[in-house]
Structures are given as structure tokens and as C-alpha cells.
Amino acid sequence: MKNLFLFFLFVVFVFGCSALKEVGSETVIEKSGSTPIWSSKPSSEEGEFIFITGEMTKAKDRSFGMNQAYADGLSKLMNTMQNNVRTQSSQALRGANLDTEDIGRFSEFAVAWISETKTISGVQNPETYWEKVETKTETGVSYNYNCYSQLKISKKDYNRSIEGAYENMKKKARELNNKKAEETANKLIDDLKKTIE
């Protein structure tokens, strides 16, 4: 009788503990190392470098998750470049007194060059981090991975890529015989070269 009572207590204890976890609750059960500060920072600048964090959460496969995190980082880097080019070129073209239609058109020529670029020179992948997560379900538990990839690019390489965008804008301005837009592109290129040298 005593053994039956102890078994009953054990069963109550085990089921009681597991019931404490609500459906949907998550627990990190394994990780590649200590959680790096950069994993929660979308982007940052340190000295001569720009850092971008790519991520893929709830991946079923770790290898797939890491590849997607790297791809996400590249996508974010390209978006940062596109936004930078759009802002700088629009301001410069506006300052050159081009009409609104030309401002939009020539700015998009520069942005399009970045969109069509397949690789960005000088991108490094110095650090990665992953964690395996256990999620409580109605029928037990499921597992997935949160994956993070840090991308690093020097400001010189970043600006060289931006220069390519302005060179494309200059080429289109020449093709369309728009001197103001061509001069504006030349000024943008000259200003960038000063930061690269």
C-alpha cells in the first residue's frame, strides 16, 4: 500500500510539473554559445565597419535556418543601400532644380542598379549564433531553431557599391541627354570618392 501511495505521489508530481508549462511556452534547450549582444541589434557601426544582423526564427532545420539568416542579412544590407541612395540622390537632384518627374526617375535608376547587383564586394560573415527551442504543444513538444548571422562590410566597400549606383545614374542621364542629372551624379560620385580615399 505504501508503494502504491508513493507511486501515486510521483505521478501527481510529474504531471503537475508538466502542467505548469502552458501550451505555446518556449524554452531554449541548446545554443551555439552565449547569446551575443549583436543578435538583438539590426545594424550598427563600429570604426570603419558596418554590421548587419540577419535572422531566421522558428526554422525546422538548423542548416536551412542559418542559410536563411545569412540571406536575410544580405537583403537588409541591400535595403539599407537602396534607402541611402534614394535619399542622397533625391536630395541632390532636388538641389539641382530638376523637375519632380526627373528626380524620381533618375533616383530610381541608381536604386535599380543596387537591386540588380548579384553580389556586394567585401561582405564578411564573422559570427553566427543559433539556439534550439522547445515549444509546448497540446500533444507534447515541438522543436525549432532561431538562427542569427552577422554581416560585416567596410565603409569603403559599402561606398564603392553606392558609387556603382551613381555611375548607373550618370550613364542613364548621358543616354537621355540630361546634363543636370549627369552633373549631379558626378558630384555624388566625387563626394563619395572623398570618403573612400
N, C-alpha and C positions, 0 to 999 in steps of 0.2 A: 504494500500500500504506500509505503514511504517512497519507493522508487517511482511509482505511478504519479505521486504528488510532485516529485522533483522534475519528472519529465513534463508534466503539465505546466509547471512554472517556467521551464526552459522554453517551451513552445510559446507561451504568452510573452515572454521576454523578447524572443526573436521576432515574432510577428508585430509586437508593439514597437520595436525599434524601426522595423522596415516601414511601418505605417506612418512614422514621423515624417518621412520624406514625402512631399506632395508630388502628384503627377506633374511632370514638366520641370521638376527641380534638377539642377545640373551640378555635377561635382567633377572637378579636374582630377583625374586619377593618374596621369602621367604627363611629363613635359620634357622638352629637349634641354632644359636648363632653367636657371632662374628667369623670371619674367623680365625682359628688358624694358627700359623706360620708353625706347623708341617705338615699341609696338602700339602704344596708345597715342602717338604723335603722327598725324597725317603727313606733315612735312616740317622741315627745319633747315636752318643754315648754320654751319659752323666753319669759321675761317673761309677757306677758298672752295668749300664744298656745299652742295645742296643735297639733302636727304629726303627721300620719299618712301613712305611705308605702304606696301600693297598687302591686302589681306583677303583671305577666303575663310569664312566661318561655316561650320556645320558640314564640312566635307566628309563624305563617307570613306574616302581613301586618302591617306596622308600624302602620297606622291602626287596625286591629282591636285590635292589642296595646295601643295607647295608650288606647283606649276601655275595654278590659277592666281595665287598670291603674287607671284612674280609678274604675271601678265597684268594684273590689276595695278601694280606699281608702275609699269610702263605706261599704261593707259592714263594714270593720274599725272605722270610726268609730261606726257603729250598734251593733256588738257591744260596743265599749268603753262606750258609754252604757248599754246594757242591763245589762251586768255591774255598772256603777256603781249604777244604780237598784235592781237586785236586792239588792245588798249593803246599801246605805243603808236601803232601805225595810224589809228583813227585820230589820235590827238595831233600827230604830226601833219596828217593830211588836212585836218581842220585848220591848223595853224597856217597852212599854205593856201588857204582860201579856196579849196576845191569845193565843188557843189556836193550836196549830201549824197547823191547817187554815186558819184565817183569815189567819195570817201568810203562808202560801204563796199563798192566793187573792188577797189584796189586793196583794201584791208583784207577782204576775203581771199584775194589772190595769195597774199602772204600766209594766211591761216591754212589755206588748202595745201600749200607746199608741206607743212608740218603733218597734216592729215595723211598725205600720200607717202611720206617718208617711212620706209620699212624698218630702218634701224637708226638709232641715235648714237653717234660715236661717243665712246668714253664712259658708257654706263657700266658701273660695277655693282656687284651683289655681295657686299661684305658680310652681312649677317642674315640668318634666318632663325625662326623660332616657331615651335608648334606645341600644341597641348591636346591631349586626348581627353574627351569629355564624356562622362556617363550621364545619361538623362533617364530619369524615372518615367516609365510609361505605365499604362493601365495593366499591361500584361507582364511587366518586368522592367528591363532596362534596355536602352539602345546606346550605341557608341558613335561618336563622330570626332572630327578634328577641327581645331581652329588653327589656321596657318598664317604666318606673317613673314614678309620678305622685305628687307631694307635695301633700297636702291640708292646709289651714291653717284653723283656726277660733279665734276669740277665746274666752277662758274665759267671757266674758259671754254670748255666743251659745250656747255649749255648755250653760251653766247654764240659759239660758232654755228650751232644748229639754228639759232634765231637769225643769224646773218644769212643763212641759206634761204630763209623765208623772205627776207627783204630783197635778196638778189632776184628771187622769183617775181616779186612785185615790180622791181626795176625792169626786168625783161618784158613783163606784160605791158608796162607803161610805155616802153620803147615801141613794142609792136602796135600799140594803139595810138602812138604819136602824142602822148600826153606828157609834155615837158615838166609841168608842175609836179606830177606824180613821180616822174623819174628823178627829179631833183630831190624830192622828199625822201625817196628810197635811198639815194646816195648819202643824204645827211644821216639817215638812220644807220646805214652801214658804217659810215665814218665814226659816228658816236660809239657804236659797238666795238669797233676796232680799237678804240682808245682804252676800252675796259679789258680787252684781250691782251694787249701788249704789256 
